[in-house]
Amino acid sequence: MRRNRKVKILATIGPASSSEEMLRKLFEAGADVFRINMSHTDHELMRTLVGRIRAVEAAVGRPIGILADLQGPKLRVGKFANVKEALTPGQTFTLDNNPEPGNSSRVFLPHAEILSSVEAGHRLLIDDGKLELKAVKSDGKSITCTVVAGSAISDKKGVSLPDTDLPVGALTEKDRADLDAVLATGVDWVALSFVQRPEDLAEARKIARGRALIMAKIEKPQAVARLPEIIELSDALMVARGDLGVEMPIEAVPGIQKQITRAARRAGKPVVIATQMLESMITAPVPTRAEVSDVSIAVFEGADAIMLSAESAAGAYPVEAVGMMNRIATKVETDPTYAGIINAQRSEPEATGADAISLAARDIAETLKLAAIISYTASGTTGLRAARERPQVPIVALSPILNTARRLSLLWGTHCVVSPDATDLDDMVDRACRIALEEGFGKPGDRVIITAGVPLRTPGSTNMLRIAYVGSDTH
């Protein structure tokens, strides 16, 4: 089951797509990684879903990645005596620590950290920005605001704070419990919501202890401002455009998406573009032209993965949505302008042996028109370095470790194969050529280039290049 595209597809699973049969259909339509949204999934259901994905993986014989997406802090106002209240721009409205039901002039805000952190002039966005308040004064117990825009407020609506740096970590008590549960099932990636600062990643990394890789969701202006530090501490990034478009001017999101994508590519960290990519396919069998263009931009930018949310989780056309994304990506990657755009954004290699080897492998493979780059990778580092170069030829990542292959299934252009470790260099070359033939990447007489670390089984020591003929005893 070889994909004919470089970019990967991440599909969220939910009520419309949680059966083993449907998961198999989504994989066959093009899904490479499945996302479990812990905002809507309890531990028992999560374990069931992981079991079903692993059953599909065993049936299709291909490594499949699983991403568990933690909910993060959900900040909400309290309840109103009349459920909903009308407001008028210019009026005063107060958020306070009084648990009594709210009215047209005040409401309970059950978050002491907001009451103590908001300062005069800060904006408070309620209900995904449908209501905008501006703080006039705050005394730690209440925040007096002016209504800037919007006409109503109702029970339990979410609060976004684009100007306020909250003194709370990205992990809530629910997140910690969820993190322990998902790590116990062996998921491959964990996405951290509402990251504000590099320190937010440290706690998750400490708990994970390498059992899963950590993906930072960029959805707050504070995270954009400290992007280089966050990239440094994360294993991958997600451009979470939904909340990003609430907390920052919506017209700024496309530029920010490009900045994040390019910064992640420079750092050699995978980047996922998410939210509303084929939103209309929740209810329609075909997307809008604008959605098709949106998906294509992420592919042209060289993002590692593009993600479906409600389209595959709760929509009426989950298989069609994955299939459509697959078709768009495949078409873009055969466009005559694609290679030039991808090449123009390549970054300079770092001054390391591994980067120099990966760069040389790409140059040699493209100059000699080799069939594939075969990367032996135990930890995944060699595979990451190969993908960072965005070569025009396919990358085949060979790993003796199933978990490594599953993690690399998120990576641009990387076809992962689990293979027993080679015994020596000759065995490594023979094995690479045989797998290139078996997996359809080369035919007898074709040449491939092999990268690995010598001595074998030394993590992060990529230091060897070898050109070999497929289906020949001459290496």
N, C-alpha and C positions, 0 to 999 in steps of 0.2 A: 504494500500500500504506500506508493511513493507519491508525494505531492508535487505538482508541477508549478509551484510558486515558492518565493522566498519568505514573504511575510507570513506570520502565523495568525491563526484565528482562535480567539478566546471566547468561549460561549458560556454564559451564565445559565445554570440549571435551576428550575423551579417547578411549579405545578404543571406547566405545559411540557416539561421535558425530563421528568425524574425517573421514568421507568427505564429498565435496562434496554428494552427494545428501542425506545426513543433515543437514548444515549448512543446506541449503536448507529442509528440513522444519522444523528448529528455528526458523529465521527466520520461516517462515510461521506457525508455532504461536505466535510472540510474542517470540522473542529479539531484543533490540535491540543488544546488545554481546556479543562472545564473549571468554571468558577462557582464556588459555593458561597452565597451571600449570608454571612452569619447574622445579619439584621433580621432575617426571616427564617432561620433554620435552627432548630434545637439540636442538642447533642445526639439524640437517638436518630433523628432523621439524617443528620450529617454523617454519622457512621454508616447508615444504610446506603446513602448516596456514594460514599467512598467505596464501599463494597461493590456496588453496581458498576462504577467506573472501572475498578480493577478487574471485574469479570469481563467487561467489554475489551479491556486491554489484553487480557489473556486470549480472548477469542480472535482478535484481529492480529495478534502477534506484533504489535507496535507499542513502544513506550508512550503513555499518555500522561501529561502533567495535570496536577490538581492545585488550584489556587483557592485558599480559604481567605475570604475578605472580612476582616473584623469590622464591627459596627462603628467603634469610636464613640467619643462623647456626643450624646444627643441632647442639645440644650433646648428646652421648651418652656413656654409660659404655662401658668396654671389654668384653672377652669374659670368660666364666667357664670354668674347667676342665671343669665339668659342664653347661655351657650355662645352667642355671637353678639357683638356690639358694633354699631356704626360709629365711625370717627370722621373728623373733618380736618383737612390740612390746616395747620396753623394753631390747632388747639393743643393744650397741655395734656400729656398722658404719663402716668407714673408706673414704674415697675418696682415692686417692693418685697419685703420679707414677711408680709402679712398673709397667712394661708387662707384667709377668708375669700369666698368667690369674688371674681372681679366684676367691674361695671364699666361705664363709658369713660371713667377718669383714671382707673388704676387696675392692675392685676398682679397676682402673686408670681414672683420669679424664684423658683426653688433652687437657685444656684448662687450660693454666697460668693463664689469666686468671681462671678460677673459683677455683682453689686459692689465688690471691693476693688475691681479693676477698671471699670469704665470711667472715663474722665470726660469733662465738659468738651463738647465738640465731636466726640466719637459717634459714629453711626451704629444703629441697631436695626438690622433687617429681619422682619418677621415674615413667616410663611413664604420662603424662597424669594424674598425681596418684594412681595406684593404690597407690603406696608413698610415704609421707611420712617424711622424715628431718629431724632438727633438729641443727644444728651445735652441738657442745659446745666444741670448740677448733679452731683452724686456725693452721698455722705457715708457710703458703706452699707447702709440699710435700705436705701431707695435711690432710684435714678429718675429724676424729673426730666421729661423729654418734650420736644415739640414734634408734632406730626408733620413730616415733610411731604409725604406722598402716600396715597392709599386711602381706602374708605371704610375698612372693616378689620376686626380682629376676632378670633374665635378660640375655642378651647384647644389647649395643647399644641399650638402652632410652634414650629421651630424658630430658633433665634440664631442669626449669624452676626458675627462681630468683626467686620473687616479691618477696623482700626485698632482693635484691642488685642494685646498679647496676654492671653490667659495663663495664670500660673498653675496650669494642670497639664499632666502628661497626656499623650494620645491614648494610653491604655486605661480603660475603666475597669471596675471589678468584673463586669460581665465579660469584657475583652480578655482579662487574665484567665477566667474560667474557660472561655472559648478557646484561647490559645493553648492551654494545657490539653484540652480535649482533641483539638485538631492535630496537635503534635503527636499525640498518642496513636492516632490512626495512620500516621506517616504521610500527611500531605506534603507537597513539594515546595509550595510557595505560600507565604502568609502576607496579605496586604494590610498595611497599617493606615487607618483613616485619620484625617484631620491632623496630619503631622504639621507642627509649627516650627520646630527647631531640631537640630541634630540630636540633642539629648533624648528626644522622643523615641528615637530608634534604638538607643542604647539598652533600654529596659527589655524591649522585645528580643533583641539579640541575646541578651543575658539569659532570658528564659528559654529561647530556642536552642541555644548551644549547638548551632550547626545542624540541628535536625531538620530544619526547613530554611529556605532562603527568604529574606525579608524584602518586600516591595513597598516603597514609600509612595503613598497617594498624594499627589500635589494638587491641593484644592483650596489652599489658603494663601493670601498675599504674603503672610509671614514666611511661608515655605519658599515662595518664589524669590523673596529677598535673600534667603540663605541657601539658595539652590546648590552652590558648589560644595558646601559642607554636608548637606543632606545626601547628595550623590555619593560623596566619599564614604558615608556610613551605611549606605543601602546597597542591596544586591541588584535592584532594578527599580524603575520608576513607573508610575501610572499617571497620565495626564487625565485627572478626574474632572472633566469639563463642566459637569452639572453644578457642583458647589463652587467651582472656580468662577463660573459665570454669574453666581449670586454674589460672591464676596468681592469680585473685581468687576470693572465695567465690562459688559458682555462683548463690546467691540474690541476689547484688548485680548480676548481669549485666543483667537487664531495666532496672533504674534507670540503670545506666551507659549502656545503649543509648539511652535517652531523652535523657540529658544530652548525649551526643555528637551525636545527631541534631539537637537544638535548637541546640546551639552552632554546628554546621556551617551550619544554616539561617540563623542570625543573621549569620554571616560571609559568606553567599552562596557557600559552597563545597559542591559536590555531596557527598552521603553515601550509602554503599552498606551495606545490612544483609546479612550473610553467615553461613553455616554452619548446617547441619541444618534448613533451612527446611521442606523436604519430605522429610526423611531416610528415612521409611518407603517412599517411592516408588522407592528403589533396588531394592527387591524386590517391591513391591506396586503394582498399577495405580491405587490410590486412596490419598490421604494419611489420617492420623488427623485427628480433629476438632481436636485441640490444635494440630497443624501449620497447619491452615487458619486458626485463630485467631491464631497467631504471625505468619503472613504478613500477615493483615489489620491487625494492630497496627502493623507497619512502614509499611503504606500509609496508615493513619489518621494516623500521626505526620508524614507528608509527606516520607518518605525519597525520594531521587531514584531509587534503584534497589534491587531485591531480587535476591539471587543464588542460583543453584543450583550446587552443587559436584559431589559424586559422583553426585547424582541424574541429571544430564545427561551427566557424563563417563564413568561406568562402570556406571550402573544399567541395569536391564532395560527401563525405560520412559522414555527421555529425552524423546521428543516429548510423551508424555502429561504428564510433569512440567512442561514449559514451558507446555503448554496449560492445565494446572490452575492454575498461577501466574497466567497471563493471565486466566482466568475469575474467580479470587478477587479480583484487583486491580480488574478491570472492575466487578464487583458491589459492592465496597466503595465505589468512587468514585461510584456512583449511589445509595448509601445516603443517606437524608434527613439523617443526622447528620454526614456527611462534610465538607460545605462549612463548617459551623460550627466543627468541630474544627480544620480547616486554618486558617481565618481567625483563630481564637483564638491561634494560635501565631505569627502574623506578627510580625516584629520591626520596630523603628523604622528608617526609612531613614537612611543615613549622610548627612552634610551635604555632598553632592556633587551636581553638576548631573546626572550620570548616574542617581543614585539617585532624585532628585526627578522626573526625566522618567519613569523606570520606574514609580514610584508613581503618577504622574499618569495614565500610560497604562492601568494596571490600574483605577484609579478611574473613568476615563472609559469604558473598555470595559465595565465591569460596570454602571455607571449607565445608559448608553445601550444596553445589551445588544447590543454590536457582535459581529460574527461571529468576529473574531480580532484578535490583536495581531501585526503583522508587524514583525519586527526585522531591519534590515540590520546584519550583523556580519561584519567581516573577521577580527578577532582572536578573536572569541567573547565579548568583554566585554559587549557589549550583550545578547546572548543570556543570559548568566549573570545579569545584573541583572534581566532580564524574568522569569526563572524564580524568582529569589529572592522575588519578590512573590507567588508561587503564585496567579496569577489564575484565576478560574473559566472564562474563555474560553481557547481554544487559543492557543499561541504558535507562530508560523511563523518560523523563523530562516532568513533568506536570506543565503547567503555565496558569494562568488566563489571561495572557497578550499575545495577538497574536504577537506583535513585538518581545517579548522575545523569543517565539518559533521560529520565523523566523530567528533570529540571531543565535540561537543554532543549526540551521540546518547545519551549517558549522562544527560542533563539532564532533570529533571522537566518534563513537559508540553510539551516542545519538539519540534516536527516540523521536521526540517532539510531544506532544499532547496538544492542547488548551482545558482547562477544567475550568468550573466555580470554584471559590475559595471554599475551604471547610469551613463549618461553625464551626466545632470543631474537636478535635482529632479523635473521632469515625467516623465522616463523612469523614475525610481525609483518614483513613485506608480503609473504605468501598469503597470510590471512587477509590483509588489506585488499590485495588484488582479487582474491576469491569473493570477498563480500561486495566489492565494486561490481563484479560480474553478476552475482546472485541478486543484488538489489536494483539492477538495471541502470547502473551509472556508467558502465563501460562494457565494451564487447572485446573479444580477443583481438589483440593488436593495438588497442588503445593504451594510452599512458595515463597514469595518475601520479600525483605527488603526495608523499606521506610525510606528516610531521609528527614528532613524538619527543618525549624526554628520555634521554639516556644518561645513566642507567634507567632501565624500565622501572615503573612503579614508584617514581620519585615525583610527588606532586609539584606542579608549577615549574618544572625544569625543562620546558620546551627548548630543545637545542639541536634538533636533528632534522634534516631534509633528505628525502630520497625519491628519485623518479623511478618508477617501475612500469613494466609492461603487464597489461591484464592478459591472463590466459597464456602466459609464457613462462618458461623456467628461467629466462634470462632477466635479471634484475638490474 
